[in-house]
Amino acid sequence: MLDPELLERITARRAELDELEEQLAKQLAEVRAEWAELVVAERVLERVSEQLADERAQSAPMPGRAFPPRSGHLRSAPVRAARRDHLW
């Protein structure tokens, strides 16, 4: 014959485990949702970083290309390198 006290303890433990399972399932769903949000955030960051890099590359001065002076500024004369034999 089965011990009624043991059956009661087993039933109580099953109820505890059912509750724990529900809590863990809820936590797992929250973790997965946060993971999904982080994936989206990472993609947005990569896309924005690429756009900024492209904008910077497009606005960077190219070698040999002169830009007109900004309004209100005078164009300065080019600096010429001094020859070493003139420095002595």
Rosetta blueprint (number, residue, H / E / L):
1 M L
2 L L
3 D L
4 P H
5 E H
6 L H
7 L H
8 E H
9 R H
10 I H
11 T H
12 A H
13 R H
14 R H
15 A H
16 E H
17 L H
18 D H
19 E H
20 L H
21 E H
22 E H
23 Q H
24 L H
25 A H
26 K H
27 Q H
28 L H
29 A H
30 E H
31 V H
32 R H
33 A H
34 E H
35 W H
36 A H
37 E H
38 L H
39 V H
40 V H
41 A H
42 E H
43 R H
44 V H
45 L H
46 E H
47 R H
48 V H
49 S H
50 E H
51 Q H
52 L H
53 A H
54 D H
55 E H
56 R H
57 A H
58 Q H
59 S H
60 A L
61 P L
62 M L
63 P L
64 G L
65 R L
66 A L
67 F L
68 P L
69 P L
70 R L
71 S L
72 G L
73 H L
74 L L
75 R L
76 S L
77 A L
78 P L
79 V L
80 R L
81 A L
82 A L
83 R L
84 R H
85 D H
86 H H
87 L L
88 W L
